[in-house]
């Protein structure tokens, strides 16, 4: 540990994917071991892993160290912990993994292939709104057409979006001109400006398409997984449950996460989305279903939607956090606060969340 994974991912083979994984945690001793073991399933170890502990009293930090992770101690709060993690990281790319989630096998290879495809698309082969990883072959640096045969009736290496979905994607992926001025625009979009495009051709962020859970009810499990994927592909709004990965210079340019107790991921993807569409890796993360099981799927979804609507209306995140904790305690009929990872909205349950007015 302490090094970064290097997988060739760009048009230039000399530019490897240097990936650091950041895992914010608070009293997650029973789940973080599985998360860290999944990190080690990378195609090219070793990998830099940083667990950011927010003051656990159950031995979370010790478990993380036993699994080879560096531990950084931070003030409690998801946004603060995430910021402490990426600022301590050495990689060019930072992947943010929840402590109750697990990455798919060879995830770094899949990310590298997806980023490469976006770069090829940006070099005149037609921009796509998501990328499908190549098969698990050593040559991820090969041209996309050499990695995947087109399906019957197709002329490209990726399945194009239907016309209606293309329009929806464009509406929900505004150009730089619509996003307004920003000090960090020129730092991220030099390549786009040189080509005359309003948005960066060089990928700066992305996430996995959806996630699987261990919900007992197969219907709710399927609804959740498909709803998340629809929201991600149509609205370009992946959330923290989907292992967001961001280029470090993009994090530095935009200031990273807000120091909020919740919805810090929604705010970040909203700001990043104004500069470039996300690279969506066609694979799923696994995340615990405890948040939905504790309160109930329908009740949890209604609470999440209410929080999103209030956020869009301008209610401060600090106030929303108090409302959320109270609503979950009432819904679960518990006399104490819910667990650490469930002490925040699982807004991934919403296929089409309310749009945020924050920036």
Secondary structure as the mmCIF struct_conf table of DSSP 4:
data_model
#
loop_
_struct_conf.conf_type_id
_struct_conf.id
_struct_conf.beg_label_comp_id
_struct_conf.beg_label_asym_id
_struct_conf.beg_label_seq_id
_struct_conf.end_label_comp_id
_struct_conf.end_label_asym_id
_struct_conf.end_label_seq_id
BEND BEND1 UNK A 3 UNK A 3
STRN STRN1 UNK A 5 UNK A 8
BEND BEND2 UNK A 10 UNK A 12
TURN_TY1_P TURN_TY1_P1 UNK A 13 UNK A 14
BEND BEND3 UNK A 15 UNK A 15
STRN STRN2 UNK A 16 UNK A 25
BEND BEND4 UNK A 26 UNK A 27
TURN_TY1_P TURN_TY1_P2 UNK A 29 UNK A 31
HELX_RH_AL_P HELX_RH_AL_P1 UNK A 32 UNK A 39
TURN_TY1_P TURN_TY1_P3 UNK A 40 UNK A 41
BEND BEND5 UNK A 43 UNK A 44
STRN STRN3 UNK A 48 UNK A 53
BEND BEND6 UNK A 54 UNK A 55
BEND BEND7 UNK A 57 UNK A 59
HELX_RH_AL_P HELX_RH_AL_P2 UNK A 60 UNK A 66
TURN_TY1_P TURN_TY1_P4 UNK A 67 UNK A 68
STRN STRN4 UNK A 70 UNK A 73
BEND BEND8 UNK A 76 UNK A 77
HELX_RH_AL_P HELX_RH_AL_P3 UNK A 78 UNK A 88
BEND BEND9 UNK A 91 UNK A 92
STRN STRN5 UNK A 93 UNK A 96
TURN_TY1_P TURN_TY1_P5 UNK A 99 UNK A 100
STRN STRN6 UNK A 101 UNK A 102
HELX_LH_PP_P HELX_LH_PP_P1 UNK A 103 UNK A 104
TURN_TY1_P TURN_TY1_P6 UNK A 105 UNK A 106
HELX_RH_AL_P HELX_RH_AL_P4 UNK A 107 UNK A 120
HELX_RH_PI_P HELX_RH_PI_P1 UNK A 121 UNK A 125
BEND BEND10 UNK A 129 UNK A 130
STRN STRN7 UNK A 131 UNK A 131
HELX_LH_PP_P HELX_LH_PP_P2 UNK A 132 UNK A 135
BEND BEND11 UNK A 136 UNK A 136
BEND BEND12 UNK A 138 UNK A 138
TURN_TY1_P TURN_TY1_P7 UNK A 140 UNK A 141
BEND BEND13 UNK A 142 UNK A 142
HELX_RH_AL_P HELX_RH_AL_P5 UNK A 144 UNK A 147
BEND BEND14 UNK A 148 UNK A 148
HELX_LH_PP_P HELX_LH_PP_P3 UNK A 149 UNK A 151
TURN_TY1_P TURN_TY1_P8 UNK A 152 UNK A 153
BEND BEND15 UNK A 156 UNK A 158
HELX_LH_PP_P HELX_LH_PP_P4 UNK A 159 UNK A 162
HELX_RH_AL_P HELX_RH_AL_P6 UNK A 163 UNK A 171
TURN_TY1_P TURN_TY1_P9 UNK A 172 UNK A 172
BEND BEND16 UNK A 173 UNK A 173
HELX_RH_AL_P HELX_RH_AL_P7 UNK A 176 UNK A 179
TURN_TY1_P TURN_TY1_P10 UNK A 183 UNK A 184
HELX_RH_AL_P HELX_RH_AL_P8 UNK A 185 UNK A 188
HELX_RH_AL_P HELX_RH_AL_P9 UNK A 190 UNK A 195
TURN_TY1_P TURN_TY1_P11 UNK A 196 UNK A 196
BEND BEND17 UNK A 198 UNK A 199
BEND BEND18 UNK A 201 UNK A 202
STRN STRN8 UNK A 205 UNK A 212
BEND BEND19 UNK A 216 UNK A 216
HELX_RH_AL_P HELX_RH_AL_P10 UNK A 218 UNK A 235
HELX_RH_3T_P HELX_RH_3T_P1 UNK A 240 UNK A 242
STRN STRN9 UNK A 245 UNK A 247
HELX_RH_AL_P HELX_RH_AL_P11 UNK A 248 UNK A 254
TURN_TY1_P TURN_TY1_P12 UNK A 255 UNK A 255
BEND BEND20 UNK A 256 UNK A 257
BEND BEND21 UNK A 261 UNK A 262
HELX_RH_AL_P HELX_RH_AL_P12 UNK A 264 UNK A 273
TURN_TY1_P TURN_TY1_P13 UNK A 274 UNK A 275
HELX_LH_PP_P HELX_LH_PP_P5 UNK A 277 UNK A 278
STRN STRN10 UNK A 279 UNK A 287
HELX_RH_AL_P HELX_RH_AL_P13 UNK A 290 UNK A 295
HELX_RH_AL_P HELX_RH_AL_P14 UNK A 297 UNK A 312
TURN_TY1_P TURN_TY1_P14 UNK A 313 UNK A 314
HELX_RH_AL_P HELX_RH_AL_P15 UNK A 317 UNK A 332
TURN_TY1_P TURN_TY1_P15 UNK A 333 UNK A 333
BEND BEND22 UNK A 335 UNK A 336
HELX_LH_PP_P HELX_LH_PP_P6 UNK A 337 UNK A 339
BEND BEND23 UNK A 340 UNK A 340
TURN_TY1_P TURN_TY1_P16 UNK A 341 UNK A 342
BEND BEND24 UNK A 343 UNK A 344
HELX_RH_3T_P HELX_RH_3T_P2 UNK A 347 UNK A 349
BEND BEND25 UNK A 351 UNK A 352
HELX_LH_PP_P HELX_LH_PP_P7 UNK A 353 UNK A 356
#
